[in-house]
Amino acid sequence: MRLLFYNDRPVFGGHEAMTLHGLEALLEDGRWQLHFIASEENTTLLKHLADLARRYPQLTFEETDEQPTTFEAARHFICRGRISDLATTIERHAPDAVVSVQGGLELSSLGILAARRAGVKAISYLAMPHTYKTTGARLASVLDRLTPSLIGMPHAYITLSDEMAALLRERGATVPVEVLYPGIDTALFHPGDQQTARRALSLPLETPVFACVGRIDFHQKQQDRLLRALARPALADCHLVFAGDGPDSATLDEMIQARGLASRVRRWPWADTAQLYRAADAVVIPSRYEGVPLVMLEALACGVPVLGTDRDGMRDILPENFRIDASSSLALSRELRGFLDGPRQAPPAELCQAIRTKMSLEAFRHRFREILDQLITGSSFSPVG
C-alpha cells in the first residue's frame, strides 16, 4: 500500500513526534511505501525523516515552501492554484490515501483539499479540533465562521481522545472518527525514588516542588499565570521547575527576575524529564486548551500526580480530584495549596498501570497500523472526491 503524508507546519511538536513513531511502525511492517511532504522550515522533522529514510528505503520525502496562515480557510478559496499544484504532486505519487498531520483544523488542510482534488482518500490525523473562541484567538468570531467549511473535507479522522472525537462530531463531522491515544516510552518513564531524583537534579529535598513541562507559550500553556500563582503568599514555601522552551521563553525569564523568584524557580531546557517527574510533588498543566498532553501520560507512567485543567485530554484521563481551576493566578494558587495541605494522594494505581500498558509506544504503533489498514482497505469511507 502507498501512503502520502503531508505536514506544512513549520514547528516540531508532540503531534509530529507521534507521527514519526507511526511512520516507523508502518515501515517496519514492510507492506507500505511512504512519501512525506514536510515544511522546509521544520528542520527537526526533516532531520528525523532523513534518519528514517536512511534506514528504510521505502520512505521518500520532499520539502514544501507552503505554510499555513491565519484565514487559511479563506485562502484556499481565493488561491486555488495552491490546491491544484499539490494535487498534481499527489497524482504523481499515486497513493492509496493522503494523511494530513494537523495540529488544528487549518494546519495542513491544504493536503486534505488537494487529496480530494486528486481523487484520493483524505485522512486527517488531527490533534485539536477546537474552535478559535475556545483557544482565545483574535478575530475568533470571524475565523469560526470560516473553518466549518473544512470539517466535512476529510473522508475520515484520526484524533487523540474521546473528548476530541466528541468535539469533532459536535462541530459537524459525519465521517468515521477513530481515536488513537498517544504513546509513551515505558522503558524511560517509570516510577522511581523522589529523593534520589532530587539529589540527582540538585533540588531541595524537603521543600514542595512543582514541575511544568512543555513549550513556553503563554497563550495556550499559561506558564505566566502559574508563575504569578507561585509569587502569591500561599505558595511562598514552594519551588517550581519549568522545562522546555518556546516563543515566550525570554519573557518568562524576565518575569522570574522581575518578581524576585530566581531562588525558587528554575528554567531548564528539554532534558531528563523522567527524572524531573519523579522529583516533583506534582506536575502542573495549567493550559487553556490541549489535545492529550504527552507530559500528562509520561508523569502518570512515573506514578506522579498530575494537576491539569478540567478540559480536553485532561478531562478524559485525570480523576476529578486532580483537575484544577486555572482561570486566574489566585484560583491556581488556591488549587496548588489545597493539594499540598490535603491528604497527599498518588494517582490511582490502576490509572498508572493503564497508561503503561494501553498508552505505551508499542500500543500506539500497533493501533496506528491497525487504523490506517482498516480505513484504507475497509469500506468505511464515503465516496472519494
Backbone torsions as a table, in degrees:
resi	resn	phi	psi	omega
1	MET	NA	149.5	-177.5
2	ARG	-116.7	129.7	177.7
3	LEU	-125.8	143.4	171.6
4	LEU	-118.2	124.9	176.8
5	PHE	-101.3	143.2	-179.2
6	TYR	-133.0	131.0	177.8
7	ASN	-150.5	108.5	-180.0
8	ASP	-100.1	12.0	178.4
9	ARG	-74.9	129.8	-176.6
10	PRO	-81.5	-3.3	-174.9
11	VAL	-113.6	139.3	177.5
12	PHE	-93.9	127.3	178.8
13	GLY	-140.0	-166.4	-177.1
14	GLY	-61.9	-33.8	-179.1
15	HIS	-67.4	-38.7	176.4
16	GLU	-67.8	-38.4	178.8
17	ALA	-61.5	-43.2	179.1
18	MET	-68.4	-34.9	176.5
19	THR	-59.6	-41.5	179.2
20	LEU	-63.3	-39.7	175.7
21	HIS	-62.4	-40.3	177.7
22	GLY	-64.2	-42.0	177.5
23	LEU	-57.7	-46.8	-178.1
24	GLU	-62.7	-36.6	177.6
25	ALA	-62.2	-42.4	178.4
26	LEU	-66.0	-41.8	-178.4
27	LEU	-66.0	-38.5	178.2
28	GLU	-67.0	-28.5	-179.5
29	ASP	-64.8	-33.0	174.0
30	GLY	88.4	-8.4	-176.7
31	ARG	-97.3	-1.5	-168.8
32	TRP	-115.7	136.4	167.0
33	GLN	-105.1	124.3	-172.4
34	LEU	-120.4	140.5	170.9
35	HIS	-130.9	137.3	-175.8
36	PHE	-124.3	128.7	173.0
37	ILE	-107.8	117.9	-173.6
38	ALA	-128.2	153.1	178.9
39	SER	-59.7	135.7	177.8
40	GLU	-65.1	-19.3	179.6
41	GLU	-83.7	-16.7	-176.6
42	ASN	-89.3	75.0	-173.3
43	THR	-65.7	-31.9	178.4
44	THR	-65.6	-46.4	178.2
45	LEU	-61.8	-43.4	-179.3
46	LEU	-63.3	-37.7	178.1
47	LYS	-63.3	-44.5	179.2
48	HIS	-64.9	-38.8	177.8
49	LEU	-63.7	-40.0	178.0
50	ALA	-63.5	-40.0	178.2
51	ASP	-63.4	-43.2	178.9
52	LEU	-65.6	-41.2	-177.6
53	ALA	-64.7	-31.2	177.2
54	ARG	-67.1	-30.9	-178.3
55	ARG	-90.1	-26.5	-175.0
56	TYR	-129.6	101.9	-177.7
57	PRO	-64.6	-15.1	179.1
58	GLN	-80.6	4.1	174.1
59	LEU	-108.8	127.4	170.1
60	THR	-124.5	161.1	179.1
61	PHE	-153.5	160.9	176.9
62	GLU	-146.2	163.5	-180.0
63	GLU	-99.1	152.5	172.6
64	THR	-127.4	145.7	175.7
65	ASP	-92.0	4.0	175.8
66	GLU	-68.7	139.5	173.6
67	GLN	-140.4	136.2	178.7
68	PRO	-68.4	149.4	178.3
69	THR	-129.8	169.7	168.9
70	THR	-60.7	144.8	-175.3
71	PHE	66.3	35.2	179.7
72	GLU	-61.2	-37.3	179.9
73	ALA	-62.5	-42.1	177.1
74	ALA	-68.0	-37.2	179.5
75	ARG	-60.8	-37.6	177.5
76	HIS	-59.5	-37.4	-177.9
77	PHE	-72.6	-37.6	-175.4
78	ILE	-81.9	-43.4	-174.3
79	CYS	-105.6	69.9	-173.1
80	ARG	-72.0	-18.5	178.9
81	GLY	-61.3	-30.3	177.9
82	ARG	-60.6	-41.6	-179.7
83	ILE	-65.3	-44.7	-179.5
84	SER	-63.4	-41.2	-178.8
85	ASP	-62.7	-45.9	-180.0
86	LEU	-68.9	-35.7	177.3
87	ALA	-59.9	-38.5	177.7
88	THR	-62.5	-41.6	177.3
89	THR	-63.6	-42.5	179.4
90	ILE	-62.5	-44.6	179.4
91	GLU	-59.6	-36.5	-179.9
92	ARG	-63.1	-34.6	-179.0
93	HIS	-87.5	-16.5	176.0
94	ALA	49.2	55.5	179.1
95	PRO	-77.9	160.5	171.6
96	ASP	-74.3	-26.1	177.8
97	ALA	-160.5	157.5	172.7
98	VAL	-111.6	131.7	175.7
99	VAL	-110.6	113.9	175.4
100	SER	-92.4	123.9	-179.7
101	VAL	-88.3	107.6	-169.2
102	GLN	-120.6	117.1	172.0
103	GLY	-69.1	-38.4	175.4
104	GLY	-138.9	177.3	-172.4
105	LEU	-62.2	-33.9	-177.5
106	GLU	-85.0	-30.8	-179.9
107	LEU	-61.8	128.9	178.7
108	SER	60.0	16.2	176.9
109	SER	-66.6	-21.2	175.6
110	LEU	-56.8	-38.0	179.4
111	GLY	-63.4	-36.4	178.9
112	ILE	-66.6	-48.3	-177.2
113	LEU	-66.3	-38.3	179.5
114	ALA	-68.5	-36.4	177.5
115	ALA	-62.1	-44.6	178.3
116	ARG	-63.0	-41.1	178.6
117	ARG	-61.1	-35.1	-179.1
118	ALA	-82.8	-2.5	-178.9
119	GLY	74.0	31.7	-176.6
120	VAL	-117.4	144.3	177.2
121	LYS	-57.4	133.5	-176.9
122	ALA	-114.8	120.3	-179.9
123	ILE	-116.1	129.0	175.9
124	SER	-98.8	119.5	170.6
125	TYR	-97.2	94.8	-163.3
126	LEU	-112.2	127.1	-179.6
127	ALA	-84.1	-47.9	-170.4
128	MET	-138.5	105.5	179.7
129	PRO	-90.9	28.5	-173.9
130	HIS	-67.2	154.7	169.2
131	THR	-73.3	159.3	176.6
132	TYR	-67.9	-28.6	176.0
133	LYS	-61.4	-41.8	179.1
134	THR	-62.6	-39.3	-176.8
135	THR	-80.6	-8.0	179.2
136	GLY	75.3	25.7	-177.4
137	ALA	-72.3	153.2	172.2
138	ARG	-67.6	148.9	-179.9
139	LEU	57.1	31.5	-174.7
140	ALA	-58.4	-40.6	-176.3
141	SER	-64.2	-36.4	178.4
142	VAL	-70.2	-48.4	-177.8
143	LEU	-61.8	-38.3	-178.3
144	ASP	-71.5	-14.4	173.2
145	ARG	-82.9	-19.1	-177.5
146	LEU	-93.4	-40.4	-171.8
147	THR	-68.5	-24.4	177.9
148	PRO	-55.6	-25.0	178.4
149	SER	-63.3	-21.6	-179.0
150	LEU	-85.6	-20.4	-174.5
151	ILE	-59.0	-41.0	-174.9
152	GLY	-87.9	6.2	-175.0
153	MET	-78.8	-44.8	179.9
154	PRO	-66.4	153.4	172.9
155	HIS	-84.6	-14.8	176.0
156	ALA	-164.6	155.4	175.6
157	TYR	-118.6	145.3	163.7
158	ILE	-119.6	121.5	-179.6
159	THR	-131.6	177.4	-160.5
160	LEU	-92.6	-14.9	-175.6
161	SER	-161.5	168.2	176.5
162	ASP	-62.9	-36.5	177.5
163	GLU	-61.9	-43.0	-179.9
164	MET	-68.4	-37.5	177.6
165	ALA	-63.8	-42.6	179.0
166	ALA	-63.8	-39.1	179.3
167	LEU	-65.5	-39.8	177.0
168	LEU	-60.3	-45.7	-179.6
169	ARG	-66.9	-37.6	177.2
170	GLU	-61.9	-32.8	-179.2
171	ARG	-86.6	1.2	171.3
172	GLY	114.3	4.0	179.1
173	ALA	-69.0	128.5	180.0
174	THR	-116.6	-5.7	-179.9
175	VAL	-85.0	171.6	177.8
176	PRO	-57.2	137.4	175.9
177	VAL	-124.8	111.9	179.3
178	GLU	-99.8	141.4	179.6
179	VAL	-101.2	126.7	179.1
180	LEU	-132.3	98.1	178.1
181	TYR	-67.1	146.4	175.4
182	PRO	-62.0	164.8	178.6
183	GLY	-123.0	153.9	-179.0
184	ILE	-126.5	158.9	-178.8
185	ASP	-83.6	100.1	-175.4
186	THR	-73.8	-14.8	174.1
187	ALA	-72.2	-25.3	-180.0
188	LEU	-96.2	-42.0	-175.0
189	PHE	-101.8	100.2	-178.4
190	HIS	-149.5	161.9	-178.2
191	PRO	-61.3	152.6	177.1
192	GLY	-158.4	176.5	-176.3
193	ASP	-80.4	127.0	-177.4
194	GLN	-63.1	-44.8	-177.3
195	GLN	-64.8	-39.2	177.3
196	THR	-62.4	-42.0	179.2
197	ALA	-64.8	-40.4	-179.9
198	ARG	-66.3	-39.2	177.6
199	ARG	-64.1	-41.8	-179.1
200	ALA	-63.5	-30.9	-177.3
201	LEU	-101.6	5.1	-179.5
202	SER	57.4	42.7	175.5
203	LEU	-100.9	152.1	-179.1
204	PRO	-60.2	140.3	-172.8
205	LEU	-80.1	-31.9	-172.7
206	GLU	-111.9	-3.9	-177.2
207	THR	-90.7	142.3	174.1
208	PRO	-59.8	133.3	-179.2
209	VAL	-127.6	124.5	171.9
210	PHE	-105.7	151.2	176.4
211	ALA	-125.1	140.7	175.2
212	CYS	-130.7	112.9	-171.6
213	VAL	-116.8	129.2	177.3
214	GLY	150.7	178.3	178.3
215	ARG	-60.5	132.7	179.8
216	ILE	-80.7	97.6	-173.8
217	ASP	-144.4	98.3	-171.8
218	PHE	-60.8	-37.2	-175.1
219	HIS	-62.2	-45.5	-179.2
220	GLN	-91.5	-49.1	-168.7
221	LYS	-87.8	-21.4	173.2
222	GLN	60.5	39.6	176.0
223	GLN	-65.9	-28.3	177.9
224	ASP	-62.6	-39.2	178.7
225	ARG	-67.0	-39.6	178.3
226	LEU	-64.6	-39.7	178.3
227	LEU	-64.3	-42.9	178.3
228	ARG	-64.4	-33.9	176.1
229	ALA	-63.5	-42.2	-179.7
230	LEU	-64.5	-29.4	-179.1
231	ALA	-74.6	-12.1	-179.8
232	ARG	-74.4	151.4	-177.2
233	PRO	-55.3	-31.6	-176.8
234	ALA	-61.4	-24.5	-177.1
235	LEU	-116.3	26.2	-175.9
236	ALA	-64.5	-19.6	-178.5
237	ASP	-95.5	7.5	-171.5
238	CYS	-105.8	151.5	171.1
239	HIS	-110.8	157.2	-177.8
240	LEU	-141.2	136.6	175.3
241	VAL	-118.5	123.6	170.3
242	PHE	-98.2	123.5	176.5
243	ALA	-116.9	125.3	-179.9
244	GLY	133.4	176.7	175.0
245	ASP	-142.6	179.0	-177.5
246	GLY	160.5	-170.8	-171.9
247	PRO	-64.5	-22.8	-177.8
248	ASP	-107.4	18.9	-178.3
249	SER	-59.5	-48.0	-176.9
250	ALA	-64.0	-40.4	179.2
251	THR	-64.9	-39.1	177.7
252	LEU	-62.3	-43.3	178.0
253	ASP	-59.7	-41.4	179.1
254	GLU	-64.7	-40.4	179.6
255	MET	-64.4	-40.0	179.7
256	ILE	-60.9	-44.7	-179.7
257	GLN	-69.5	-44.1	-176.1
258	ALA	-63.0	-31.2	-178.6
259	ARG	-95.0	6.2	177.2
260	GLY	64.6	35.9	-174.7
261	LEU	-105.4	8.7	-173.9
262	ALA	-60.7	-27.0	-179.3
263	SER	-76.9	-17.1	-176.6
264	ARG	-116.6	-9.5	-176.9
265	VAL	-123.7	128.0	177.7
266	ARG	-114.0	146.2	178.1
267	ARG	-119.4	115.9	179.8
268	TRP	-118.6	148.8	170.6
269	PRO	-73.4	177.3	172.1
270	TRP	-57.3	122.6	-177.0
271	ALA	-148.4	-133.9	-177.4
272	ASP	-82.2	77.5	-176.4
273	THR	-68.4	-30.1	179.5
274	ALA	-60.4	-43.6	178.5
275	GLN	-66.8	-37.6	178.5
276	LEU	-65.0	-43.5	177.2
277	TYR	-55.0	-48.2	-176.2
278	ARG	-65.9	-25.7	179.8
279	ALA	-79.2	-21.4	-170.7
280	ALA	-84.9	148.9	168.5
281	ASP	-71.1	-34.3	176.0
282	ALA	-161.0	151.3	171.1
283	VAL	-98.2	131.3	-175.1
284	VAL	-109.4	129.9	176.1
285	ILE	-124.0	91.4	-174.6
286	PRO	-91.1	27.6	-168.6
287	SER	-65.3	148.7	172.9
288	ARG	-69.2	-37.7	176.7
289	TYR	-157.2	157.6	-179.3
290	GLU	-152.3	173.8	164.4
291	GLY	-96.9	-103.8	167.8
292	VAL	-124.0	103.2	-174.0
293	PRO	-64.5	126.0	174.4
294	LEU	-59.8	-35.1	178.9
295	VAL	-55.5	-42.6	179.5
296	MET	-61.5	-46.8	-178.2
297	LEU	-66.1	-41.4	-179.2
298	GLU	-63.3	-45.3	-179.0
299	ALA	-65.4	-42.0	178.9
300	LEU	-64.5	-36.6	176.6
301	ALA	-63.0	-26.8	176.0
302	CYS	-84.8	-0.4	179.6
303	GLY	77.0	21.2	-174.9
304	VAL	-102.2	137.8	177.2
305	PRO	-59.2	140.8	174.6
306	VAL	-120.3	126.0	177.2
307	LEU	-108.7	108.7	-175.0
308	GLY	-128.9	155.5	179.0
309	THR	-62.1	154.3	-172.6
310	ASP	-84.5	69.6	178.8
311	ARG	-161.9	163.1	171.0
312	ASP	52.6	-137.0	-175.9
313	GLY	-63.7	-25.4	176.6
314	MET	-67.3	-41.2	178.0
315	ARG	-66.2	-33.4	179.0
316	ASP	-63.7	-35.9	-166.2
317	ILE	-115.5	-40.3	-173.6
318	LEU	-77.9	137.4	171.6
319	PRO	-59.7	155.4	-174.1
320	GLU	-56.5	-37.4	-176.5
321	ASN	-75.8	-0.6	174.5
322	PHE	-109.5	5.1	178.0
323	ARG	-100.0	135.6	-167.2
324	ILE	-124.4	162.4	174.9
325	ASP	-94.5	114.7	178.2
326	ALA	-116.9	32.1	-175.7
327	SER	-73.6	-15.4	177.0
328	SER	-156.5	164.4	178.4
329	SER	-66.0	-33.3	178.2
330	LEU	-65.2	-47.5	179.5
331	ALA	-60.9	-41.4	-178.6
332	LEU	-66.7	-41.1	179.2
333	SER	-64.7	-37.5	177.7
334	ARG	-65.7	-40.2	179.7
335	GLU	-63.8	-44.5	-177.7
336	LEU	-70.0	-37.7	176.6
337	ARG	-64.9	-40.6	178.5
338	GLY	-62.8	-37.1	177.0
339	PHE	-64.0	-44.6	-178.0
340	LEU	-67.6	-37.4	-174.4
341	ASP	-86.1	-20.1	-179.5
342	GLY	-80.9	-179.3	175.6
343	PRO	-65.8	115.1	-175.2
344	ARG	-61.9	117.8	-178.8
345	GLN	-109.9	129.4	168.7
346	ALA	-76.6	154.8	175.1
347	PRO	-61.4	149.6	-177.8
348	PRO	-53.9	135.1	-177.5
349	ALA	-59.5	-36.3	-178.2
350	GLU	-69.1	-30.6	176.5
351	LEU	-68.1	-46.7	-179.7
352	CYS	-61.6	-39.2	179.1
353	GLN	-67.7	-38.5	178.0
354	ALA	-63.8	-39.4	177.1
355	ILE	-61.4	-44.2	-176.0
356	ARG	-69.7	-23.0	-178.4
357	THR	-103.0	-55.7	-174.3
358	LYS	-78.6	-18.8	-178.5
359	MET	-121.7	31.4	173.8
360	SER	-78.4	164.5	175.5
361	LEU	-59.9	-39.2	179.4
362	GLU	-60.4	-44.0	179.3
363	ALA	-65.5	-40.4	178.5
364	PHE	-61.7	-47.8	-177.0
365	ARG	-62.1	-42.0	178.7
366	HIS	-62.4	-45.8	-177.5
367	ARG	-68.7	-35.4	178.5
368	PHE	-59.6	-48.8	178.1
369	ARG	-62.1	-44.3	-175.9
370	GLU	-62.4	-45.2	-178.0
371	ILE	-64.6	-46.9	-178.3
372	LEU	-65.5	-39.7	176.9
373	ASP	-59.2	-45.5	-178.7
374	GLN	-65.3	-44.8	-176.6
375	LEU	-68.0	-36.6	-174.7
376	ILE	-83.2	-39.5	-176.3
377	THR	-95.3	-16.0	-177.6
378	GLY	-83.0	-172.9	-176.2
379	SER	-110.0	22.7	-173.5
380	SER	-84.8	-6.0	179.4
381	PHE	-81.3	147.0	163.7
382	SER	-74.4	167.4	-178.7
383	PRO	-56.8	144.5	-179.4
384	VAL	-70.9	147.9	173.8
385	GLY	120.1	NA	NA
